[in-house]
């Protein structure tokens, strides 16, 4: 059975890759780009670093810098309006997963109209939006190489998954030097997100030889280097490994899909405003323990790829080491419990049925090696407080 693999047309990877923006736009035949980013990228001077060489070549590049963390249907509307009123032929997305996800939605809505809810899964959005050049500044989401975007419907606090070829950037400039100033907390949260992508892609029911190769390569890069960038943000070798690992993990899950961790993580983020990588990390140990009986060999191979189990370890021993590693990693990277994060227990208990329903509706739990029912998802959620 064949597998359809989708990637950006152009990928520049390595130190200084972001400086190739003028040449990449020229190859795409674009001369009127809109830069979609956030205020922090403007304040840090990253936006100006991209715009200066464009201005030197006579390419005017206006900025939309009002994207927000965990983008919502409302937060992208000003960007959509700017695109529909302007004469842009491309979008340059600069930032972490939130600006890139915002840019993807803006590119589709700006060209085709409607509301983002019209494009939510299970609809496959294959019609092209404005071409996107994605420039990530975190080693986490892999959004620069995926055909997905996540936008929250604030009226229902539902994180909507939108999927399809139309959301795939035309180009990705993957420059690890843009992550050197990333704080420890953001380095941990985004790195844990990338690790979750790689593991879930590998154990997904939709895994295939192509996605497996990317997931294994990603885990080999992420496993030994996540702690290193948390301890020392200036460790260039570790930063480079994390950036490439996050991109490979993005390719893996874009072509195999994520699973139960992500399905359960999105409602936590929507209702309690927990950063996505952090909510993944909260869930990863318990969901892995729940899932191992249905995919012992696959999870054991994850442990070996990460570098925490030896080739001589049998699957049971490797999986015990994997669970111990995930708990130790959360402890060292100071991943809080929901209670420590500030979630209110009574509200959490009240929302459990809705969260479980939304998790199942996302489709991601159906990709899990062990597919849960709603009661089992509620039980896993409750375990976050124990």
N, C-alpha and C positions, 0 to 999 in steps of 0.2 A: 504494500500500500504506500503510495507516495505521500510526501509531506510538503506543504507549501511554506517556503521560508521567505520572509519579507525583511529587507534591510534598507537603510538609507542608500540613495544612489552614490553618495560621496561620504567617505569617512576619513578624517584626518586625526591621527592618534599620536600623542606624545607632547613633549615640552614645546610650547610655542604654537601649537596647532591653531589656537584661536586667532593668531595673526594672519592666518590664511583666508580670513573672511572675504576680503576684496576679490581674491582670485576665485573663490568658490561661487560667490554671487555672479561673477562674470561667466563662469561655466554654465550656471543655471539660467543665464540670460536675464538677470534681474538687476534693475538700477534704481528702484524706488522702495527700499525696504523700510519696514517699521520695526523698531527695537522694542520688544516686549520683555519687561524685567520688573524688578521691585526697587523700592527706595534705597535699600541697603547697597545694591549693586551700583546705584548712582552715587551714593555717598562715599563708597570705597574707591570710586574712580574707574571701576571696571567698564561701565557703559562708555565713558569718554575714551578709554583705550581702544574700544572697538570702533567708535565713530570717527576718531581722528584720521586714521588711514583711509577711511571711506571719503571723508571730506577732501582729503588731498587729491583724490581721483575724481572729484566733482560729483560724488554720490551723496545726495542729501539723505540723512537717516534720522527721522524723527523718533521720539521716545514715548512709549506708554509705560509708566513706572508704577502704576497703581494696582498691580497684582498683590494678592494677600496669601499668607500661609493657609493651606487647606482651602483652595478656591471654591467659591460658591457661584450659583447661577446668577446672583445679583452682582458679584464682584467683577465678573467678566463683561458685563453689559456695556460699560463705558469703553472698553477696548473694542467690542463688537461695533459700537456706534462710530468709533474713530475710523475703523477699517471701512465701514460702509459709506462714510462721508468723504473718505480720502481716495487717493489714487495710487495705492500701494500694490506692488507686484510680488512682494515676499514679506515674510516675518522672520526676524532674527530673535530667537528665544534665548535669553541669558539668565541663568540662575540655577537654583535647585529644582526639585520636582514640581513645586507649585507654580513658578513662572512658566516652565515648559508645558505643564498640563494646561495652564490658562491659555497659553499661546495656541495650543492645539485646538482648543474649543473656539477661540476667537477666529482662527483661520477657517474653520468649517462654518460657523455661524455668520462670519463676515461675508462669506461668498454665497451661502445658500439660504440664510435666514432661518426663522423659526426660533424655538427655545431649546436649550440643551437637553431638556427632558425628552424632546422628540427623537433624540439620537441615542438614548440609553440602551444598554444591552437588554434584550437579545438582538436588537437591530444591528446589522453589520453595516458600518458606514464606509463604503468603498468609493464614494464620489470624492474627487480631490478638492481640498480647500486651497487657500493660498500656500505656495511652497514655504516650508519652514526650514531654517538653518538653526539647529539646536546646539547650544554651547553650555554644557553643564558646569556648575561651579561646586558641586558636591559629588562624592563617590557613593551614590546611594540608589536612587530610584531607577536609573537606567532608562528614563523616559525618552532620552535622545535616540533610542533605538527600538522603541516599542510602538505597537499599534493600539495603544490604550491611553485613555485619560480618565481621571477621577475628578468629578465636580459634585459638590454637595448641594442638594436641594434644601435650602434653609427653611422652607415651609414645612418640611417633614423631618428635617435632620437626617436625611438619607444620603449616603455617599453613593452617587450614581456612577456605575462603570459604563464607559462608552468605548466601543471597540470597532476596529476596522482599518483597512488599508489607508483610508483617508486621513487617519491620525498619525501615520508614519512620517517623520521628517524626511525631507529630500536630502538633507546633509546633516552630519554631526561632526563637530569640531571638539575633540576630547583632549583637553589640555590640563594635565594634573597640576600645573603650576597655579591654576586658579583656585586650588583647594588648600594651598599652603597656609593661608591665614584663617582657615576654618577653626572655630573654637572646639575644645575637646568634646563638649556635649553634643554639638552638631555632628562632629566626626563619628562619635559613637552611634548616634541614632541613625544616621544615613548608612553607616557601615553595617549595622545590624539589619537594616532593611535589605541591603544588597545580599547579605548572607542568607536571609530568609528567601529571597527570590531564587537563589541558586539551589537551595535545598528543596524548595517546593517544586521547582521546575523538574528536578531530577526524580522526585517521587510521584509526580503528577500522573494521573491515568492517561494524559495526553502526551506524555514524554515519548520521544522518538530518538533515533540515533544522532540526528543533527543537534537537537536541543541538549541531549546528554553530553555531547562533546563540549558544548559551551558551558554547561553547568559544572562539569567536573573541573574544567580549566579555571572557572571562576572561583570555585571553592579552594583550589590549590593556591590561588593568589590572595583571597580574602582571609582564610583561616590563620595564616601565620602573621598577617600584617595589621589586623584590626586593632589589636592591643597596642601595637607599635605607634600607630598614628594617634591613638588616644593619649598615650604617654608623651609623645613628642611630635607635635604638629609639623615641625620643620624637617622631619625625616623624609627626604625626597624619594628615596628608593621605595619606602613603604607607601608613600602617597601615590607614586606612579603605579605600584602594584594594585592598590585599592581602586584607583580610577579605572584601570583596565579590567579588574575583576568585576566592578559594578556594571560596566558596559557589557561584558560577556554574560553576566547574570541577567541583564535586561534582555539580551538577545535570546537567552535560554527560555525565560518565562514568556516572552512575546511569541515564541513558537511552540510552547508546551502548556502555557497557562499556569497561574498560581493555584493554590488549593485552600485548605481549611483555615490556616492562619490568617490569610488575607481576607477571606470571607468574614471571619469574626472580628478582624481588626478594624474594618471600615466603620461599623456602628460605634465602636469605642471612640474612634476619632471624631465622628460626627456628633455624638451626644455629649462627650466629655472633653472635647478639644485636645485630645492627646496626640502629639505628633505621630505621624504614620509609622516611622521606624521604631519609635518607642512602644507603641501598642503592639506591633509585631513581636518585639522582644519580650513583652510581658506574656504573650501567648505561646511563643515558640517552644519552651520546654514542655509544657503540659500537653500541647497538641501533638508534639513529637512522640511523647510517651503513649498517648492515645492511639497514634497511627502506626507505630512500629510493628505490632503484631500482624498487620496486613501487608507489610513490605520490609521484612527483616533484612533481606539482602541489600535492598536499595539504600536503606538508612545506614547500614554498615559500610557501604561503599562511600557514602557521604563522610562518615567519620574518618575513613582512610584518606580521602581526598583533602579534607581539612588539615590532616596531619596529626590527629590525636589518637589514632589507632594504627597499629602495625599491620603489615600484610599477613603476619603469622597469627593475628588475633582471629578467633572465630567470630561469626556474626553476633552472637549474644554478647561476647566481651566487647566487641567494637561498639555495639549499641549502648551498652552500659557506660562506656567512655564518652559517647556522644552526649548522653543525657547529663552526665556529670559536667562536661565541658560547657553545655548551654547554661546550666545553673551558675557555674563559676564565672562565665563570661558576663552574665547579667549582674552578678555581685561586683565584679571588678569594675565594670563600666557604669556602676551605680544606676541601674535601671530600677525605678521605683515601682512599688505596687500601685494599684489604682487608688487605694486609700492614701498612700504617701503622696501621690500626685495631686490629691485634693478632691477626688470624686466622692459624692455623698452616697452612703450605703443605701439609704431608703430609696433614693431616686434610681440607683442602679438596680435594686431588686424590682422596682416597679416597671422598669424598662426591659427587663430580661426577655419577656415574650416577644416584644417588638424587635429587639436586637437579634434574637435568634431567627425570627422571620425574615428580617432584612439580610442576614448572613446567608440564609438558604436561597433567597431570591436573587442574590448576586451571581449564582451559578458556580462560584469558586469551590464550595464544599463538595460539589459533585465530582471534582477532579481529584479529591483526596484518596489515598490508597484505601482508607477505611472511611466510608461515607456515613456521616452521622445523621440521626434524625433530630428533630427540634429539641426533644427532651435532652439528648446527649449534648447538644450545643449549650443549652441552659446550664447543664451540670459543669461543663468546661468553663463557662463564664463564672459560675459560682466559685470554682476552684481558685480564681484570681484573688479571692479574699481569704483563702485558707493559708 
